[in-house]
Amino acid sequence: MGSFTSAGGCGVTAATVDPATGALTATGTSDAVPDPSYLALSPDGDVLYAVSETDEGAVAAFDVRDPRPRPLGAPAPVHGRAPTHLALAHGHAVTANYTSGSVTAVPLGPDGTPGPHTGLLHHEGSGPVTERQAGPHAHQVLPDPSGRWLLSVDLGTDSVFVARLDPATGALTAHGETPLRPGTGPRHLAFHPAGTHAYVLGELEPVLTTCRWDAEAGVLEPLGETRVLPAGTEGPDYPSEVVVSRDGRFVWAAVRGDDSIAVLSLDAGREKAELVTTVPCGGHWPRDLALDPSGRRLYAANERSGDVTWFDIDPDTGVPARAGSIEAPAASCVVFG
């Protein structure tokens, strides 16, 4: 679990999971890196990577084979301000740098330690919500299911950028840009398990944009929008994270302000999302959502109430039911190994 140390969080917290109940039990923490707000785990589960969401901006690695996370080497600067998200691709950690509106690639050594950056790609553009969209704000970066492309979601430009990462050199090359409706402020996207569609969640408007994804051409095509809150809901509301079920039938979206989790169903063609219901997130200001490896439980990191709450998912309806929580001050992210 990641958290904001600047707001009283513990930094990186490791926990065990009870497979029968989903309950979390903390085993150790590390505050070696300030504001490790987003995390990613190595494929073998031995190394945890974290952004340091500060003006300096860095990627840090932790050895998580023991109950307490242990820093692994020195953090690597990303040459971008306030990295909010990272993903692993082709032996590199790639960060989305919010304040700078850029994406950085950092190579990972044989032992997992991050090295000097090899790629830096700046977004360009702005949006109509001047107080939030005066310039680019990269909020998320992730590889597509084919591994050919990197997609970065930019809240400031109302668009999703597509780039290539050279596995040999770590260089980043711009490929294309998909505009979304101005003022929606896209924050995060999630791919359908089939790899043919993606669902982009707006932060400045509570809408989910369904898109078709062409992995051969590296092109994202918007198809339509669905509100993630019932009509008449009073704001302001700021959606944060979107997750697709393992079987591809449901989408969940966390909504800060309303402090809810939206449940949406997908049609057989994966191109239409319908809001089924919303349920309380179990706390205040849900910043992150994560499915456990089984896909039967959903975890919400509630930043301002300082907890991580877990839910059992009804397999027929997709509706989460609260099952428990653990104290986690300034919680920002949950990942599973």
C-alpha positions in Angstrom: 0.0 0.0 0.0 1.2 3.5 -0.8 0.5 6.7 1.0 1.3 10.4 1.3 4.0 10.9 4.0 3.4 14.7 3.7 -0.1 14.1 5.0 0.8 11.7 7.8 1.0 8.4 5.8 3.5 5.7 6.6 5.0 5.6 3.1 5.0 2.0 1.8 3.2 -0.6 3.9 3.4 -4.3 3.3 0.5 -6.5 4.4 -0.6 -10.1 4.3 -4.0 -11.1 2.9 -6.3 -13.7 4.4 -7.5 -15.7 1.4 -10.7 -16.7 3.2 -11.9 -13.2 4.2 -9.7 -10.8 2.2 -8.6 -9.2 5.5 -5.3 -7.2 5.4 -2.7 -7.4 8.2 0.1 -4.9 8.1 3.6 -6.5 8.5 5.9 -3.5 8.1 6.4 0.0 6.7 9.1 2.2 5.1 9.1 6.0 4.9 12.4 6.1 3.1 10.9 7.8 0.1 8.6 10.9 0.4 5.0 10.5 -0.9 5.1 7.1 -2.6 1.7 7.7 -4.0 1.6 5.0 -6.7 3.2 1.5 -6.8 3.9 -1.3 -9.3 5.2 -4.8 -8.6 7.8 -6.7 -10.5 6.6 -9.8 -12.4 8.3 -12.1 -9.9 6.9 -10.1 -6.9 10.2 -9.5 -5.3 10.6 -5.8 -6.1 8.1 -3.0 -5.5 8.5 0.3 -7.4 7.1 3.6 -6.2 6.9 7.1 -7.6 7.9 9.9 -5.2 5.2 12.4 -6.0 7.3 15.5 -5.2 8.6 18.5 -7.2 11.9 16.7 -7.6 10.2 13.5 -8.8 11.8 10.1 -8.6 11.3 6.3 -9.0 12.3 4.2 -6.0 12.6 0.4 -5.6 12.0 -1.7 -2.5 12.9 -5.3 -1.8 9.6 -6.8 -0.5 10.7 -10.4 0.1 10.7 -9.8 3.8 7.7 -8.5 6.0 9.1 -5.0 6.0 9.9 -3.2 2.7 13.6 -2.4 2.3 14.9 0.3 0.0 16.8 -1.1 -3.0 19.5 1.3 -4.3 19.0 5.1 -4.6 15.8 6.6 -6.1 16.3 7.7 -9.7 15.2 11.2 -10.7 12.6 11.3 -13.5 13.3 14.9 -14.5 9.6 15.6 -14.2 7.6 17.2 -11.4 5.0 15.3 -9.3 4.9 11.8 -10.9 1.5 10.4 -10.1 1.7 7.0 -11.8 4.1 4.4 -13.0 4.1 1.1 -14.9 6.7 -1.5 -15.9 7.4 -2.2 -19.6 10.3 -3.9 -21.4 12.7 -3.7 -18.4 11.9 -0.1 -17.6 9.8 1.8 -15.2 7.8 4.5 -16.9 6.3 7.4 -15.0 3.5 9.9 -15.7 4.7 13.3 -14.4 1.6 15.4 -13.6 2.9 18.9 -13.1 5.4 18.7 -16.0 3.0 17.0 -18.4 5.6 14.5 -19.4 6.4 10.8 -19.4 9.8 9.4 -18.4 11.4 6.0 -18.9 13.9 4.7 -16.3 15.9 1.4 -17.0 15.9 -1.3 -14.3 19.1 -3.1 -13.5 19.5 -6.9 -13.1 18.9 -6.6 -9.4 15.8 -4.3 -10.0 17.4 -1.0 -9.1 16.4 2.0 -11.2 19.1 3.8 -13.2 19.5 7.2 -15.0 16.5 8.0 -17.2 16.7 7.0 -20.9 13.6 8.6 -22.3 11.6 11.8 -21.7 8.5 12.8 -23.7 6.7 16.1 -23.2 3.0 16.5 -23.9 1.6 19.7 -25.4 -1.8 21.3 -25.2 -4.4 22.7 -22.8 -8.1 22.5 -22.1 -11.1 24.8 -21.3 -11.1 24.4 -17.5 -8.4 27.0 -17.1 -7.7 26.4 -13.4 -6.9 22.8 -14.1 -6.0 22.6 -17.8 -3.7 25.6 -18.5 -1.2 23.0 -19.8 -0.6 19.3 -20.0 -0.9 17.1 -16.9 0.0 13.5 -17.6 -1.8 11.4 -14.9 -1.3 7.8 -16.0 0.9 5.8 -18.2 0.6 2.1 -19.0 1.4 -0.5 -21.7 -1.3 -1.8 -23.9 -2.1 -5.6 -23.6 -0.1 -6.3 -26.7 3.1 -4.7 -25.3 3.6 -2.7 -28.4 2.6 0.7 -27.1 2.5 3.0 -24.1 -0.6 5.0 -23.5 -0.5 8.1 -21.3 -3.7 9.8 -20.1 -3.5 13.6 -19.9 -5.9 15.5 -17.8 -4.7 18.9 -19.0 -5.1 18.3 -22.7 -8.3 16.1 -22.6 -6.5 13.4 -24.6 -4.7 10.1 -24.6 -1.2 10.0 -26.1 0.3 6.9 -27.6 4.0 6.3 -27.7 6.7 3.6 -28.4 9.3 2.5 -25.9 12.5 1.1 -27.5 13.3 -2.0 -25.4 17.0 -1.8 -26.3 17.7 2.0 -25.7 14.8 3.1 -23.5 14.0 5.9 -25.9 10.4 7.2 -26.1 8.9 8.1 -29.4 5.5 9.9 -29.9 3.1 7.9 -32.1 -0.3 9.6 -31.9 -2.9 11.4 -29.8 -6.6 10.8 -29.3 -8.7 13.8 -28.3 -11.6 13.3 -25.9 -14.4 15.7 -25.2 -13.0 19.0 -24.0 -13.3 19.6 -20.2 -13.7 16.0 -19.2 -10.2 15.9 -17.8 -9.3 12.3 -18.4 -7.4 10.7 -15.5 -7.0 7.0 -15.9 -8.0 4.2 -18.3 -8.4 0.4 -18.0 -8.3 -2.1 -20.8 -10.8 -4.9 -21.4 -9.3 -8.3 -20.8 -9.8 -9.0 -24.5 -7.5 -6.1 -25.3 -9.8 -4.7 -27.9 -11.4 -1.9 -25.9 -10.4 0.7 -23.2 -12.4 2.7 -20.7 -11.2 6.2 -19.9 -12.4 7.8 -16.7 -12.8 11.6 -16.5 -11.8 13.5 -13.3 -13.3 16.9 -14.2 -16.6 15.4 -15.3 -17.9 12.1 -13.9 -18.0 10.3 -17.2 -16.6 7.0 -18.6 -15.6 7.1 -22.3 -15.7 3.8 -24.1 -13.0 3.4 -26.7 -12.1 0.8 -29.3 -8.4 -0.1 -29.3 -6.5 -1.1 -32.5 -3.3 -2.7 -31.3 -1.9 -3.2 -34.8 -2.1 0.5 -35.6 -1.8 1.9 -32.1 -5.0 3.9 -32.4 -7.6 4.6 -29.8 -11.1 5.5 -31.1 -13.7 7.0 -28.7 -17.2 5.5 -29.1 -19.4 7.1 -26.4 -19.8 8.3 -22.8 -21.6 7.0 -19.7 -22.1 9.0 -16.5 -20.7 7.2 -13.4 -23.1 9.0 -11.1 -26.9 9.0 -11.0 -28.7 11.9 -12.6 -29.2 14.7 -10.1 -26.2 13.9 -7.9 -24.8 17.1 -6.4 -21.1 17.7 -6.8 -18.4 18.6 -6.9 -17.2 15.1 -7.7 -13.8 13.9 -8.8 -13.6 10.3 -10.2 -10.2 8.7 -9.6 -9.7 5.1 -10.7 -11.3 2.6 -13.1 -11.1 -1.2 -13.0 -12.5 -3.8 -15.3 -13.6 -7.2 -14.0 -11.5 -10.3 -14.9 -14.4 -11.7 -17.0 -14.9 -8.4 -18.8 -18.6 -8.0 -17.7 -18.3 -5.1 -15.3 -16.4 -1.8 -14.8 -16.0 -0.1 -11.4 -15.1 3.6 -10.9 -14.1 5.3 -7.7 -15.6 8.8 -7.2 -14.2 11.2 -4.7 -16.6 13.8 -3.2 -19.6 11.4 -3.7 -17.3 8.9 -1.9 -18.8 6.0 -3.9 -17.9 3.2 -6.2 -19.9 3.1 -9.4 -20.8 -0.2 -10.9 -21.3 -0.4 -14.7 -22.2 -3.3 -16.8 -20.7 -3.9 -20.3 -22.7 -5.3 -23.3 -21.5 -8.4 -25.1 -19.8 -6.2 -27.7 -17.8 -4.3 -25.0 -18.8 -1.0 -26.6 -21.7 0.1 -24.3 -21.4 0.7 -20.6 -24.5 1.1 -18.4 -24.5 2.5 -14.9 -26.1 -0.2 -12.6 -25.7 1.4 -9.2 -23.3 3.1 -6.8 -22.2 2.0 -3.3 -20.4 3.8 -0.5 -16.6 3.4 -0.7 -16.4 2.7 3.0 -14.5 5.9 3.8 -13.7 9.4 2.4 -12.0 10.3 -0.8 -11.3 7.0 -2.6 -8.1 7.6 -4.6 -7.5 4.1 -5.8 -9.3 0.8 -6.5 -7.7 -2.6 -7.0 -8.9 -6.1 -7.6 -7.3 -9.0 -5.7 -5.7 -11.7 -7.8 -8.8 -13.9 -7.6 -11.0 -11.1 -9.0 -13.6 -11.7 -6.3 -12.7 -8.7 -4.1 -12.3 -5.0 -4.6 -10.1 -2.8 -2.4 -10.5 1.0 -2.1 -7.7 3.2 -0.8 -9.6 6.0 1.0 -7.1 8.8 1.3 -8.8 11.3 3.6 -10.4 8.9 6.0 -7.1 7.0 6.2 -8.2 3.4 5.5 -8.2 0.6 2.9 -11.6 -1.0 2.7 -12.3 -4.3 0.9 -15.5 -5.6 -0.7 -16.9 -8.9 -1.7 -18.1 -8.8 -5.3 -21.4 -10.4 -6.3 -20.4 -12.5 -9.4 -23.8 -12.1 -11.0 -24.4 -8.4 -10.5 -20.9 -7.0 -10.0 -22.1 -5.1 -6.9 -19.5 -4.8 -4.1 -20.5 -5.5 -0.5 -18.3 -4.0 2.2 -16.4 -6.8 4.1 -13.8 -5.0 6.3 -11.1 -2.3 6.5 -7.7 -1.5 7.8 -6.3 1.8 9.1 -3.9 3.3 6.5 -3.3 7.0 7.0 -3.3 9.1 3.7 -3.8 5.9 1.7 -3.2 6.4 -2.0 -2.6 3.0 -3.7 -3.0 -0.8 -3.4 -1.2 -3.4 -5.4 -1.2 -7.2 -5.0 1.6 -9.7 -5.5 
